[in-house]
Amino acid sequence: FAPAVPAAVRPDPLAPFEGRTIAGVSDLSVDEQLFMYAKTRILKEALRRGESVEDFRLDNPAMAIYLLFMAPSMHSKASFLRAAQFHRVKVNDFDAETSSFNKKETITDCVKMLSGYSYGSTIFVIRSALEGTCVWLKEALGAHVRAMGLPAPAFLNAGDGGHSHPIHEFVDVFCFLEQLRWRREAIHLALVGDLFHSRTVRSKAEGLRVFKEVRVDLVA
């Protein structure tokens, strides 16, 4: 797992990352996840050495990112906001507490409205207490954007109830790989807490597939 991206972990050119909805870890194949970790390693090393990282930025003023956090969060929202700022794209921190949700507008209607505000691609980062929100929105918005002649929006799951938090899991696995000096032969870890209601456990079951041998101690 070298800093350069080996051919074996390059994603299929017919399945690019742009425009993809990530509702769960398995929405990216293992090879695509390895590609992402390798590129992230290169980016982190460049930042550490003070080198230019312009090639890593989207730098697309036509792209819009909406942060729709309908469940409490602080660290996740701050991380996504910082990422959007790094990429120099338009970002809107949608305040659910003072929004039209209080007028009984559904999240589907809200996203339909917001998807028409951008003349470029749109990404919705969704945090919700309802499981499966991103999957539902992807399906519900399909016919709408086609009828309106709009690009299909992408949805990133920032936590949906007890189901999944794939972006958090990607960060966890990257940290595991760093600690293991990029060796993927085996990993042994413990999960502690209320595991029955934990979306972390469900995400781990998918994210740890990048390792060849996995041992997990469950402490609940």
C-alpha positions in Angstrom: 0.0 0.0 0.0 2.5 2.6 -1.3 1.9 6.3 -1.6 1.6 6.0 -5.4 -1.7 4.6 -6.5 -1.1 1.1 -7.9 -3.0 0.0 -11.0 -4.7 -2.7 -8.9 -6.6 -0.2 -6.8 -7.5 2.2 -9.4 -11.3 2.4 -9.8 -13.0 1.5 -13.0 -12.9 4.7 -15.2 -16.6 4.0 -16.0 -17.5 4.3 -12.3 -16.0 7.7 -11.2 -16.5 9.2 -7.8 -18.2 12.4 -9.0 -21.9 12.4 -8.6 -22.0 9.2 -6.4 -24.3 8.9 -3.4 -22.6 7.4 -0.4 -25.3 6.1 1.9 -23.2 3.2 3.3 -19.6 2.1 3.2 -20.3 -0.6 0.6 -21.4 2.1 -1.9 -17.6 2.2 -2.7 -16.0 -1.0 -3.6 -12.9 -2.2 -1.7 -10.7 -1.2 -4.6 -12.3 2.3 -4.7 -11.8 2.7 -0.9 -8.1 1.7 -1.3 -7.7 4.2 -4.1 -9.3 6.9 -1.8 -7.0 6.0 1.1 -3.9 6.1 -1.1 -4.8 9.5 -2.5 -5.6 10.8 1.0 -2.2 9.6 2.1 -0.5 11.6 -0.7 -2.6 14.7 0.2 -1.7 14.5 3.9 2.0 14.1 3.1 1.9 17.1 0.8 0.3 19.2 3.5 2.8 18.0 6.1 5.7 19.0 3.8 4.1 22.4 3.0 3.8 21.5 -0.7 1.1 22.7 -3.1 -2.2 20.8 -2.9 -4.0 22.6 -5.7 -4.3 19.5 -7.8 -6.5 18.0 -5.0 -9.0 20.9 -4.9 -12.3 20.7 -6.9 -12.1 24.5 -7.2 -15.5 24.6 -8.9 -17.6 27.8 -8.1 -20.5 26.2 -9.9 -20.7 23.4 -7.4 -23.0 23.7 -4.4 -22.8 21.8 -1.1 -25.7 21.9 1.3 -25.2 20.7 4.9 -28.6 19.5 6.1 -28.1 18.4 9.7 -31.4 17.4 11.2 -29.8 15.6 14.2 -27.3 17.0 16.7 -23.7 17.1 15.6 -20.7 19.4 16.1 -17.5 17.6 14.9 -19.1 16.1 11.7 -20.6 19.3 10.6 -17.4 21.2 11.2 -15.4 18.6 9.2 -17.7 18.8 6.2 -17.7 22.6 6.3 -13.9 22.7 6.4 -13.7 20.2 3.5 -16.1 22.4 1.4 -13.9 25.4 2.1 -10.8 23.5 1.1 -12.3 22.7 -2.3 -13.5 26.3 -2.9 -17.1 25.4 -3.7 -20.2 27.1 -2.6 -21.4 25.8 0.8 -24.7 26.5 2.6 -25.1 25.5 6.3 -28.8 24.8 6.4 -30.3 25.5 9.8 -33.0 22.9 10.3 -34.3 24.6 13.5 -35.2 27.8 11.7 -36.1 26.3 8.4 -39.4 25.5 6.6 -39.3 22.1 8.4 -41.1 24.0 11.2 -43.9 24.6 8.7 -44.2 20.9 8.1 -42.3 20.9 4.8 -40.8 17.5 4.1 -37.1 17.0 3.5 -38.0 15.7 0.0 -39.7 19.0 -0.9 -36.8 20.9 0.7 -34.2 19.1 -1.3 -36.2 19.5 -4.6 -36.2 23.2 -4.0 -32.6 23.5 -3.1 -31.4 21.3 -6.1 -32.8 24.0 -8.4 -30.7 26.8 -7.0 -27.4 25.6 -8.4 -26.4 25.7 -12.0 -23.7 23.1 -11.4 -23.5 19.8 -9.6 -25.0 19.7 -6.1 -24.0 17.6 -3.0 -26.3 17.2 0.0 -24.6 16.2 3.2 -27.4 14.7 5.3 -27.5 14.0 9.1 -30.8 12.5 10.1 -32.4 10.4 12.9 -34.3 8.5 10.2 -32.5 5.5 8.8 -32.2 5.3 5.0 -32.7 9.0 4.3 -30.0 9.3 1.7 -31.3 6.2 -0.2 -34.8 7.6 -0.2 -33.8 11.0 -1.4 -31.7 9.6 -4.2 -34.7 7.6 -5.5 -37.2 10.4 -4.9 -35.1 13.1 -6.7 -34.4 11.0 -9.8 -37.6 11.7 -11.7 -37.7 15.3 -10.5 -34.3 16.4 -11.7 -34.8 14.6 -15.1 -38.1 16.5 -15.6 -36.4 19.8 -14.7 -33.3 19.2 -16.7 -31.1 19.4 -13.7 -28.0 17.4 -12.9 -28.7 14.6 -10.4 -27.6 15.6 -6.9 -25.3 13.4 -4.8 -26.0 12.6 -1.2 -23.5 11.9 1.5 -24.6 10.2 4.7 -23.3 12.0 7.8 -25.2 9.6 10.1 -28.7 8.2 9.8 -30.1 6.9 13.1 -28.6 3.6 14.1 -27.9 2.6 10.5 -24.5 4.0 9.2 -22.0 6.8 9.1 -19.8 5.8 6.1 -17.7 9.0 6.0 -16.7 8.6 9.6 -15.8 5.0 8.9 -13.6 6.0 6.0 -11.7 8.3 8.4 -11.4 5.5 11.0 -10.0 3.0 8.5 -7.5 5.5 7.2 -6.3 6.0 10.8 -6.0 2.2 11.3 -3.9 1.9 8.1 -1.6 4.7 9.3 -1.1 3.0 12.7 -0.4 -0.3 10.9 2.1 1.4 8.6 -0.2 0.6 5.6 -0.1 -3.2 6.1 -3.5 -4.8 5.5 -2.7 -8.4 6.4 -4.5 -8.3 9.8 -6.2 -6.1 12.3 -7.4 -6.7 15.9 -9.6 -4.2 17.7 -12.3 -3.8 20.3 -15.7 -2.2 20.1 -17.0 -0.9 23.4 -20.4 0.6 24.2 -24.1 0.2 23.3 -23.3 -1.9 20.3 -26.9 -2.9 19.6 -27.9 0.7 18.8 -24.5 1.7 17.3 -24.2 2.7 13.7 -20.4 2.5 14.2 -20.7 -1.3 14.5 -22.6 -1.6 11.3 -20.2 0.7 9.4 -17.2 -1.2 10.8 -18.6 -4.5 9.5 -18.3 -3.0 6.0 -15.2 -0.8 6.4 -12.9 -3.5 7.8 -13.2 -5.5 4.6 -10.1 -3.8 3.3 -8.1 -6.0 5.8 -7.4 -9.6 4.9 -7.9 -10.9 8.5 -10.1 -9.2 11.1 -10.5 -10.0 14.8 -13.0 -7.9 16.8 -13.7 -8.0 20.6 -17.2 -6.9 21.4 -17.5 -5.2 24.9 -21.1 -4.1 25.6 
